[in-house]
């Protein structure tokens, strides 16, 4: 693929993956702080999956 395009491609994909991971971690941290802690997040996910009793 890189030979066909005549430019490095894998390094840009790695950068995109890293930026996505950073954005996801930031969004998770904001969600936890906005919803009142990790217990609220776990409870919401469990309820959405039908695991809450």
WODA-V132700 format. One record per residue. PHI is phi in whole degrees, 0 to 359 (NA if undefined). Layout:
<<PHI> <PHI>>
//
This chain:
<<NA> <295> <293> <294> <277> <60> <201> <290> <246> <298> <294> <289> <293> <296> <296> <296> <297> <295> <294> <295> <295> <296> <295> <295> <295> <294> <295> <296> <296> <295> <295> <297> <290> <286> <263> <92> <114> <293> <298> <295> <293> <297> <296> <295> <294> <298> <293> <296> <275> <79> <264> <286> <259>>
//
